[in-house]
Amino acid sequence: MKLEENSHHIKVQFVEITDAHEGQRLDNFLINYLKGVPKSRIYRIIRKGEVRINKGRCDAKRKLVIGDNVRIPPIRVAEKAETLSVPDHLRRCLVRDILFEDDAILVINKPAGYAVHGGTGVESGVIEALRELRPESRFLELVHRLDKETSGCLIIAKKRSALRTLHEYFRGSGVRKTYTALLDGRWALKQLKVDQPLLKKVNQGANGARMVSISPAGKPSQTFFKRLGFYNNMTLVEASPFTGRTHQIRVHAAWLGHAIVADDRYGDRELNKVFRRKGYKRLFLHAKVLRFAHPISGEVLTLTAPLPDDLQALLTRDTE
């Protein structure tokens, strides 16, 4: 078979596992390590015993431990045709808007308008851009997610051990989250805890987008809303989710009868047209504060992301 010009061969490699990949499955490690190699090819070389751990055959689901010696056979690896083109605005934000960083974690003030990772219809996102901008970093992984149009605190792990610990925090009650949201209409209450189960529908809504609804068949979901003030015919609130369901704050706000301003999925279409004419062109939801124990030192961190200039300018204009 003729070797294509856009590919090359690597020799047999022996990779010693460090804490950067401890606990990762063998197949996921190889998929990331052998970028450009089809997954089917990777699973084939594992099945055939061409991949060895500590000189022995291994299963694709085998979890790696520190000190493991992984043998990777010669295999064709496609080269990247071109590097990722990081938009200038995103590049500036990822360099400038760092809220905290050490050798274990990185916390940024994510800008609105960018997905946290690539996927269907999205070639790349924040995490791919970070990896492009920091080629020397051996490990960068998202700890959690924010919607594309949501700005604010986003944690990236720089060590697998930190990632595992932070995932445990998010699955339990180890992370306290506070969002700022602007709701349509004047919310009469000063505060309220919404306790309504949420059910995620698959392949529903426009363009097959995910939709979430309140349903007895859904998962328990609680959000605490606190009124901060009125802005013309809108209400600024602080929203603190006790659970981490998809679109939780957006759906619970709509259940209150006051959807988040410019929410094109759960808000009123005609009302959103009015908001857009007034300058509110994107979802007014911002992940303002994260409070959690550092995954390595245990020190309690309280990190605050300032409201983006565009949203702050709108609030200043509409202050009563």
C-alpha positions as CSV (number, residue, x, y, z in Angstrom):
1,M,0.0,0.0,0.0
2,K,1.4,3.4,-1.0
3,L,2.0,5.7,1.9
4,E,0.0,8.9,1.5
5,E,1.8,12.2,1.6
6,N,-0.2,13.5,4.5
7,S,0.8,10.7,6.8
8,H,3.9,9.2,8.4
9,H,5.0,6.2,10.3
10,I,6.2,6.1,13.9
11,K,8.5,3.4,15.3
12,V,7.7,1.1,18.2
13,Q,7.2,3.3,21.2
14,F,7.3,2.6,24.9
15,V,5.4,5.1,27.0
16,E,5.7,5.1,30.8
17,I,2.5,6.2,32.5
18,T,2.7,9.2,34.9
19,D,0.0,10.9,37.0
20,A,-1.2,12.7,33.8
21,H,-2.8,9.5,32.6
22,E,-3.3,7.5,35.8
23,G,-6.8,6.0,35.9
24,Q,-7.5,6.5,32.1
25,R,-8.7,3.6,30.1
26,L,-6.2,2.2,27.6
27,D,-8.4,2.8,24.6
28,N,-9.0,6.5,25.5
29,F,-5.3,7.0,26.1
30,L,-4.4,5.6,22.7
31,I,-7.2,7.6,20.9
32,N,-5.7,10.8,22.4
33,Y,-2.1,9.7,22.0
34,L,-2.4,8.5,18.4
35,K,-4.3,11.5,17.0
36,G,-5.4,10.9,13.4
37,V,-5.5,7.1,13.7
38,P,-9.1,5.7,13.2
39,K,-10.6,4.2,16.4
40,S,-11.3,1.0,14.5
41,R,-7.5,0.6,13.9
42,I,-6.7,1.3,17.5
43,Y,-9.2,-1.3,18.8
44,R,-7.7,-3.8,16.2
45,I,-4.1,-3.5,17.4
46,I,-5.3,-3.9,21.0
47,R,-7.3,-7.1,20.1
48,K,-4.4,-8.5,18.1
49,G,-2.1,-8.1,21.1
50,E,0.2,-5.5,19.4
51,V,-0.4,-3.1,22.3
52,R,1.2,-4.4,25.5
53,I,1.3,-3.2,29.0
54,N,4.3,-4.4,31.1
55,K,5.0,-6.9,28.2
56,G,1.6,-8.5,28.6
57,R,-1.6,-8.5,26.5
58,C,-4.3,-6.2,27.7
59,D,-7.9,-5.2,27.3
60,A,-9.2,-1.9,25.9
61,K,-10.9,-1.1,29.2
62,R,-7.8,-1.7,31.3
63,K,-7.2,1.3,33.5
64,L,-3.6,2.7,33.5
65,V,-1.6,3.1,36.7
66,I,1.5,5.1,37.4
67,G,4.6,3.2,36.2
68,D,2.8,1.1,33.6
69,N,5.0,0.6,30.5
70,V,2.8,0.7,27.3
71,R,4.2,-0.7,24.1
72,I,2.7,1.0,21.0
73,P,3.4,-0.7,17.7
74,P,4.5,1.0,14.4
75,I,1.3,2.6,13.0
76,R,0.4,5.2,10.4
77,V,-0.5,8.5,11.9
78,A,-2.2,11.2,9.9
79,E,-0.7,14.6,10.2
80,K,-2.9,17.6,10.9
81,A,-3.4,19.4,7.6
82,E,-3.4,22.7,9.4
83,T,-3.5,24.1,12.9
84,L,-6.6,25.3,14.5
85,S,-7.4,28.9,13.8
86,V,-8.3,30.4,17.1
87,P,-10.5,33.5,16.7
88,D,-8.8,36.7,17.8
89,H,-11.5,37.5,20.4
90,L,-11.3,34.0,21.9
91,R,-7.5,34.1,21.9
92,R,-7.5,37.4,23.8
93,C,-9.9,36.1,26.4
94,L,-8.0,32.8,27.0
95,V,-4.8,34.8,27.5
96,R,-6.2,37.7,29.5
97,D,-9.2,36.4,31.5
98,I,-7.5,33.9,33.7
99,L,-9.1,33.8,37.2
100,F,-6.7,31.3,38.8
101,E,-3.9,29.0,37.7
102,D,-1.4,26.7,39.2
103,D,0.1,23.3,38.2
104,A,-3.2,21.4,38.8
105,I,-6.0,23.6,37.5
106,L,-6.8,26.6,35.3
107,V,-10.0,28.7,35.8
108,I,-11.0,31.1,33.1
109,N,-13.8,33.6,32.5
110,K,-15.2,32.0,29.4
111,P,-16.6,34.4,26.8
112,A,-20.1,34.0,25.5
113,G,-20.6,32.7,22.0
114,Y,-18.1,29.8,22.1
115,A,-18.8,26.2,22.8
116,V,-16.6,24.6,25.5
117,H,-15.7,21.8,23.1
118,G,-16.1,20.8,19.5
119,G,-19.1,18.6,18.5
120,T,-21.9,18.4,16.1
121,G,-21.9,21.5,13.9
122,V,-19.0,22.9,16.0
123,E,-15.5,22.3,14.6
124,S,-13.7,23.3,17.8
125,G,-14.3,25.0,21.1
126,V,-12.6,26.5,24.2
127,I,-10.7,23.4,25.2
128,E,-9.4,22.8,21.6
129,A,-8.3,26.4,21.5
130,L,-6.5,26.2,24.8
131,R,-4.6,23.1,23.6
132,E,-3.6,24.9,20.5
133,L,-2.4,28.0,22.4
134,R,-0.6,25.8,25.0
135,P,1.2,23.1,23.0
136,E,3.6,22.5,25.9
137,S,0.7,21.4,28.2
138,R,0.6,17.6,28.4
139,F,-2.9,17.5,29.9
140,L,-5.8,19.9,29.6
141,E,-9.3,18.6,30.2
142,L,-12.7,20.2,30.9
143,V,-14.0,19.6,34.4
144,H,-17.5,20.8,33.6
145,R,-19.5,22.5,30.9
146,L,-21.2,25.8,30.2
147,D,-23.7,26.5,27.5
148,K,-22.3,28.2,24.4
149,E,-24.0,31.5,25.2
150,T,-23.2,31.4,28.9
151,S,-20.2,33.3,30.1
152,G,-18.2,33.0,33.3
153,C,-16.2,30.6,35.5
154,L,-15.0,27.5,33.7
155,I,-12.5,25.0,35.3
156,I,-9.9,23.1,33.3
157,A,-7.8,20.4,34.9
158,K,-4.1,20.2,34.2
159,K,-3.6,16.9,36.0
160,R,-5.7,13.7,35.8
161,S,-5.7,13.4,39.6
162,A,-7.2,16.9,39.9
163,L,-9.8,16.0,37.2
164,R,-10.9,12.9,39.1
165,T,-11.3,14.8,42.4
166,L,-13.2,17.7,40.8
167,H,-15.5,15.3,39.1
168,E,-16.3,13.9,42.5
169,Y,-17.0,17.4,43.8
170,F,-19.4,18.1,40.9
171,R,-21.2,14.8,41.4
172,G,-21.8,15.6,45.0
173,S,-22.1,19.0,46.8
174,G,-18.4,20.0,46.6
175,V,-18.9,23.0,44.4
176,R,-21.0,26.0,45.2
177,K,-22.1,27.8,42.0
178,T,-23.7,31.2,41.7
179,Y,-25.0,32.7,38.5
180,T,-26.2,36.1,37.5
181,A,-29.3,36.1,35.3
182,L,-31.6,38.8,33.9
183,L,-35.3,37.6,33.7
184,D,-38.0,39.0,31.6
185,G,-40.8,40.8,33.5
186,R,-40.8,42.0,37.1
187,W,-40.5,39.0,39.5
188,A,-42.7,39.8,42.5
189,L,-40.9,37.5,45.0
190,K,-37.7,38.3,46.8
191,Q,-36.4,34.7,46.8
192,L,-37.6,31.2,46.1
193,K,-36.2,27.7,45.9
194,V,-37.5,25.9,42.8
195,D,-37.7,22.2,43.4
196,Q,-38.8,20.7,40.0
197,P,-37.5,17.5,38.4
198,L,-36.0,17.9,34.9
199,L,-36.2,15.5,32.0
200,K,-33.9,15.8,29.1
201,K,-35.4,15.0,25.7
202,V,-33.2,13.5,23.0
203,N,-33.3,14.9,19.5
204,Q,-36.1,17.3,20.2
205,G,-36.5,20.9,19.3
206,A,-35.2,23.0,16.4
207,N,-32.3,21.3,14.5
208,G,-32.3,18.4,16.9
209,A,-31.2,20.5,19.8
210,R,-31.5,19.2,23.3
211,M,-34.6,20.3,25.1
212,V,-35.3,19.9,28.8
213,S,-38.7,20.0,30.5
214,I,-40.2,19.7,33.9
215,S,-41.5,16.2,34.4
216,P,-42.2,13.8,37.3
217,A,-40.1,11.3,35.3
218,G,-37.1,13.6,35.4
219,K,-34.2,13.9,37.8
220,P,-34.5,15.9,41.1
221,S,-33.4,19.5,40.5
222,Q,-33.2,22.4,42.8
223,T,-32.3,26.1,42.1
224,F,-32.4,29.0,44.6
225,F,-33.3,32.3,43.1
226,K,-32.7,35.7,44.9
227,R,-33.9,39.0,43.5
228,L,-31.2,41.7,43.2
229,G,-33.1,44.5,41.5
230,F,-35.4,45.7,38.7
231,Y,-34.2,47.0,35.3
232,N,-37.1,48.5,33.5
233,N,-39.4,45.5,32.8
234,M,-36.7,43.0,33.8
235,T,-35.5,41.5,37.0
236,L,-31.8,40.8,37.9
237,V,-31.4,37.7,40.0
238,E,-28.8,35.5,41.6
239,A,-29.3,31.8,40.8
240,S,-27.7,29.1,42.8
241,P,-28.2,25.5,41.4
242,F,-27.9,22.8,44.0
243,T,-27.9,20.2,41.2
244,G,-26.2,20.3,37.9
245,R,-28.8,19.3,35.2
246,T,-28.6,20.4,31.6
247,H,-30.2,23.9,31.1
248,Q,-31.4,23.8,34.8
249,I,-31.4,27.5,35.5
250,R,-33.0,28.3,32.2
251,V,-35.8,25.9,32.6
252,H,-36.5,26.7,36.2
253,A,-36.5,30.5,35.4
254,A,-39.1,29.8,32.6
255,W,-41.2,27.8,35.2
256,L,-41.2,30.9,37.3
257,G,-43.0,32.6,34.4
258,H,-39.9,34.8,33.9
259,A,-37.5,33.3,31.3
260,I,-34.0,34.5,31.0
261,V,-33.7,37.5,28.7
262,A,-32.8,36.5,25.1
263,D,-33.2,32.7,25.8
264,D,-34.0,31.5,22.3
265,R,-34.9,28.0,23.5
266,Y,-37.1,28.5,26.6
267,G,-38.1,32.2,26.3
268,D,-40.9,33.8,24.3
269,R,-40.0,34.3,20.7
270,E,-41.8,37.6,20.2
271,L,-40.5,39.0,23.4
272,N,-37.0,38.1,22.5
273,K,-37.3,40.1,19.3
274,V,-38.1,43.1,21.5
275,F,-35.1,42.4,23.6
276,R,-32.8,42.1,20.6
277,R,-34.0,45.5,19.3
278,K,-33.0,46.9,22.7
279,G,-29.5,45.4,22.5
280,Y,-30.0,42.1,24.4
281,K,-28.7,39.8,21.7
282,R,-27.5,36.9,23.7
283,L,-28.6,34.9,26.7
284,F,-28.2,36.9,29.8
285,L,-26.7,34.2,32.0
286,H,-23.3,34.5,33.6
287,A,-21.5,32.0,35.9
288,K,-20.3,34.5,38.5
289,V,-18.8,32.6,41.4
290,L,-17.4,29.1,42.0
291,R,-16.4,28.0,45.5
292,F,-14.6,24.7,46.1
293,A,-11.7,23.1,47.8
294,H,-8.5,22.9,45.7
295,P,-8.2,19.3,44.5
296,I,-4.6,19.0,45.6
297,S,-4.0,21.4,48.5
298,G,-7.6,21.4,50.0
299,E,-7.5,25.2,50.2
300,V,-11.0,26.6,49.8
301,L,-11.1,28.8,46.6
302,T,-13.7,31.4,45.9
303,L,-13.4,32.6,42.3
304,T,-15.4,35.4,40.8
305,A,-15.8,36.3,37.2
306,P,-16.8,39.9,36.5
307,L,-19.8,40.5,34.3
308,P,-18.8,40.9,30.7
309,D,-18.6,44.5,29.5
310,D,-21.5,44.2,27.1
311,L,-23.9,42.9,29.7
312,Q,-22.7,45.5,32.3
313,A,-23.3,48.3,29.8
314,L,-26.9,47.2,29.1
315,L,-27.6,47.0,32.9
316,T,-26.1,50.5,33.4
317,R,-28.2,51.9,30.6
318,D,-31.4,50.3,32.0
319,T,-30.9,51.0,35.7
320,E,-34.0,52.3,37.3
